[in-house]
Amino acid sequence: MQRRHLIQTAGLTALALSMSLATAQDSNKFKIGLILPMTGQQASTGRQIEAAARLYMAQNGDTVAGKKIELIVKDDVATPDVTKRLAQELIVNDKVNVIAGFGVTPAALAAAPLATQSKTPQVVMAAATSSITEASPYIVRSSFTLPQVSVAMGDWAPKNGVKTVVTLVADYGPGNDAEKFFTERFQLNGGKVIEKLRVPLRNPDFAPFLQKVRDAKPDALFVFVPSGAGAAVMKQFLERGMDKAGIRMIATGDVTDDDQLNDMGDGALGVVTSHHYSAAHPSPANKKFVEAFQKANPKMRPNFMAVGGYDGMRVIYEALKATKGQGGGDALLAAMKGQIFESPRGPVYIDAQTRDIVQDVYLRKVEKKDGQLYNVEFDVIKGVKDPGKAK
């Protein structure tokens, strides 16, 4: 135990020494290390966030407060060990000013100790487990948390004919959050959860789980799976005729991901979800964002990951402006806290105490507009803080 402690201490000392030896080279540059899953199961997350980050730079210039912005993109394949190695290389060798991205919770948590040791702000643009911001005082989140969006569905469902539910979630941090916060709120409102099912995060086979749901015959199936896996759930749900058996699907918005929604076909029509962003959000700011994103990326529709990346870049840019290009990680972090702005998703702010995003959460239904499927908003809960941190 003592030997391991000595090794860890030596590692921290080496990292701190590397940081202190950073010379004034590249002092006119401001480097952002973007760590994303660009290949593998979560690749759509990486593509969306990188595209949005580059769009923000194209729209707002690559020079801020006299500093030339340099974006360094690294593929961690959503594997924590790889994330940790890349974060260390970016901080020590590339001397980045900020690390950002983080497609899944284990990746964000793997980088957290390095952010703390080196006093490097870590902007989480995707990963959505509530506790992530508690892993380091240098983490700021521009995405969302699963408790934020799950509670809304726990309120809506019992008021709309759903009395019994089976939950089906991916078995890792966000899935556990979704299950817990939906269940608590649904039961508080008089609903009954018959069974709770968890599927493996990697290479999941939903078939046996969906058969269990069909046998249980609940009013609805509540689903959370990470971005990119929704199409597979929808396909197997329809193949088993569960909709025809009278079982409704309700979900967080990850399931009817804008990036995949058109591929799901008309079977997705009528599915109700709760989430913080839809490409169909009717604000002028979002219409401009979607138009610019699709012009720059003709075969893509921006999803909630894109807006997390876009707003994350804004948080970084505004912090750099506020510090006038001077000061290190602590100054940048202080300038990130408390930011208030109009996002494509609606009004948001970064809570200065939790460093988490506060935002509107929408109830949406899949509808067809101009021959395409969209998540059309029909209700809103304003200014939702993360319920996972509510005391």
N, C-alpha and C positions, 0 to 999 in steps of 0.2 A: 504494500500500500504506500509506504514511505518512498520507495523507489519510483513508483508511478507519479507521485506528487512532485518529486524532484525533476522527472522528465517533463511534466507539464509546465513546471515553473521555468525550466530552461527554455522550453518552447516559447513561452510568453515573453521571456527576456529577449530571446532572439528576434521575435517579431517587433518588440518595442525598440530594440537597438536598430533594426532595419529602418523603422519609421523615423527615428531620430537622426539617422544618417542621410535621410533624403535631402538632396542638395537643392539648390534654387533652380536647377534645370527645369525647363518646361514651365517656368513660373507664369508665362503668359498663356498657359493652357489650363483648361478645366476638364478633367477626365471623369467620365461616367462609365463604370463597368457594369454592363447589362448581362446578367447571368440568367439564361432562359433554357427551357427544353425546346431545342430547335429540331430534334429528331426523336423518334420513339412515340409512345402512346399519347403524350401531352404536347406533341409538336404544334398543333393548331394554336395552343396558348402562346408559344414562343413567336410564331409567325405574326399573330395579331398584335402582340405587344411591341415587337420590333417595328412593324409597319407604322403603328401609331406614334412611337417615339420619333421615328424619322420624319413623319408628317409634321409633328410639332416643331421639329428643328427647321424643316423647310418653310413653315409658316412664320416662325419667330426668329429666324437667323441663327447662325452658329457662332456669334460673338455676343457675350453678355458681360457687362461691367469690365470691358477691356480684355476679357478672357476668351480664348478660342475654345469652343466646346468640342470635345472629341468623344465619340461614342465607341466603346470597345465591347463587341458582342461575343459572348462565350456560350457554348452549348454544354449544359450539364446533364442532358438526357433525363432530367428529373431524378437524379441519383445523388443522395446527400453527400456521399464520400467525394464525388466529383465536384459538387458544389463547393464543399469546404476547400478542396485543393485550388479550384479556380479563384475563389474569393481571396485566398492567401496570396496567390500569384499576382492578382490584380492590385492588391493593397501594397505588397512588398516590392514587386518588380516593376509594375506599371505605375505605381504611386497614384492610383485613382483617388479622386476627391469624394466620390460617392459610389456605393455599390447599389444596384437596383435590379428589379425583375422578380425572380423567385416564383416559379410556376406552381409549386406544390409546397405544402406545409413543412415536410421533412427537410426540403432544401433551404427554406427560410431559417429554420431552426439551426441547421448545420453552420450557417454563416454568422449567426448572431454573436457567438463568443468573439469572433475575429473583429466584428464591428465594434464591440465593447473595448477590446484590448487596444485597438488602433485609433479609437475615437473617430470612426468613419461612419457617417450617416448611411443607414440601410433603408432604402425606400422599397417597400413591398408592394408590388403592382398587381399581384394575382392572389397568392396564397391567403386563405380565408378562415383559418382556425382562430377563434377568439383570442387565445392566450399568446399568440405570436408576439405582439408588441410588449409583452411582459418578459420576453426572453432576452431583451437588451434595451437599455435606455436610449440607444441610438437608432432604434427602429421607428419609422414613420410609415403608415399604411395609406395607400391611395385606392385600394380596391374595395373590399367590403368584408363583413364577417357573416358566417352562416347563421348565427343567432339573429342577426338583424333581419334577414329575409325569411327565416323559418317561423318566427313568432307571428308574422303577418298571416301566414297560411293557417296557423293554429287558431287564429281569430276568425278567419273568413269561412273555413270549411263547415264548422258546426251551424253557422247561420244560413248555410246554403244546402241543407239536406244531407250532409255527411255526418252520420252518427257513429259509424265504426270504420276503423282504418287499420291496415297493415303498413308498417314502415319498411322501406327498403333503401339502405344507404351503403356507400362505399366504406369499407372498414378502415378508416384512419381519422385523424383529427377533425376535419370538417364534417365528415359523415357522422361522427359521434356527437358533434355539436348540433347538427341538423336534427338528428333523432331526439336528442335530449330536449332541445328548446321547443320543437314542434310538439312533442308528446306532452310536455308540461302544460303548454298553453291550451292544446286541444282538450286535454282532460279537465283543466280548470274551467273550460267552457262547456263541460258536460259530455264530451265525446269519449269514446272507448277505443283504446289501442289493443287490438286482438293479439298481435304478434309483432316482434321487432326482428327484422332480418338484416344481416350484414354480409356484403359480398367482398371478396378480395379486391384490393386496389389494382393489382397487376393482372392482366389477361383474364378479366372476369367472365364467367359464363352465367348469364342471368336465368337461363332456362329452368333449372331445378327450383330456383327461388320463386320464379313467377308461377310455377305449377303449385307451389305451396299456397301462394296468394289466391289462386283460382279455387283451390280446395276450401280455403277459409271463408270465401265469399263475403269480403267486407264491402261496405259502400264505396270505399275508395282506397287506392294505393298511393301513399305519399313517398316520393322518390327524391333522393339526392345522389347524383354521381358527378364526378369532375367533368369539367369542360372537355368535350371530345367524345364522351362515352354515351351521351344522351340518345344518339341515333340508334345505337344497338339496343338500348332498353325499349325504345319506342317500337322498333321493328319486332322484337320478340313479344312485346305486350300485345300488338295487333295480330301477330301470327297465331297466338293462342286464343284469339277471339275474346279477350278479356273485356273489351269495350262492349261487345255484343252480349256478354254475360251480365252486363249491368254494373261492372266495376269501373269507376271513374279513375283517371289518373290525375293527381294533383302533385305539385312539385315545386322545388326552387328553380329559378330560371336557368340554372346550368343545364337542365334536361332539354329545354327547347332553345338551345344555344342558337343565336342568330346566324352563326357561321355554318350551321348544319341544317337549319330548320327546313329549307326548301327540299333537301334530300329526304326528309321524313315522309313526305307525301301527305295526301289529304286525311290520312288516319290521325294526324296530329291536330286537326281542326277541333276547336272547342276545349283543348287542354288548358286548364287554368294554373298559372304559376305566380309566385311572388318573387320579385327581384328589384334591383336598383337601376337597371338600364335595359332599354330596348332600342334597337335601331329605328323603331317607329315612334319613339318619344317625340311629341309634336312641337317642341320648342324651336325657335329660330336658330339658337346656338347648335342644337343637335342636327337640324337640317343641313346647316353649313358643314358641320363635321362629317356627316355621312357622305355628302356630295364630294367633299375634298378627299376623303379616305378612298372612296370607290374610284375616283379619277386617278389617284396615285396607285391603286391596287385593283385593277379592273375585274378580277375574278373573285374578289372578297367583299363580304359585307361586314362592317365592324360589329364586334360583339362586346360583351361586358369586360373581357380581358383587354380589348383595345382601349376602352375608355379609362381603365385603370392605368395603362401605360401612358396614355395621352396626359391625363391629369397628374400622374407622377412626374412627368417631365416638367409640367407647369410648376409644381411644388419646388422642384430643384432650381429651375430658372429664377423664380421669384425670390428664393432664398439667396441665390447668388447676387441678384440685383440689390436686395436689402442689405447685404454685407459689403456691397460695393467691391466685390472681388477680393476682399481682404479677410483674414482670419481662417481658422481651420474648422474641423468638424463640429466643435461645440457651438461656434458662431452660426454655422449653417443650420445645425439642428434647432437652435433657438429661433431662427428665422422661418423654419418650416412650421413650427408650432403655431396654432392659432390662425393660419391662413384661411380666408373666406373668399370664395369665388363662385362664379356661375360655370358649371361644368356642362358638357353635352347631356349629362344625365339629370341635370337640375341643380339647385343650390346645394353647396357642400361646404363643410369647414373641417379643419384638422383640430380635433380636441387637444388643447394644450396639455391637459393632465394625462390622457391615455395615449396620445399621439395616433389615435385611430380616427377614421373618417366618420363624420356624421352626415347623413344624407336621407333623402326621401326614398321610401320603398313603395313600389307599385304592384297592384294586382293586375294581371294581364291575361288575355285569352287569345289563343292562336286563331287568327282569322285570315281570310284571303283578301288581298288588295292588289289590284292591277296584275292579277295572275300569279302573285307570289304570296308565300306565307309570312306572316309577321306576328310578333307578340304585341297585341293592341291593348294599351292600358285603359282600365275602366275605373280604377280607384287609386287613392294615394294615401299613405301615412307619412306625415311630414316630419322632417328632422329627427330621424331614428338614430339614437346612439346604440352602441353595441350592448345588448342586454346581458352579455356574458361578463361585463364589467360593472353592471349596475349594482350598487350597494343597497 
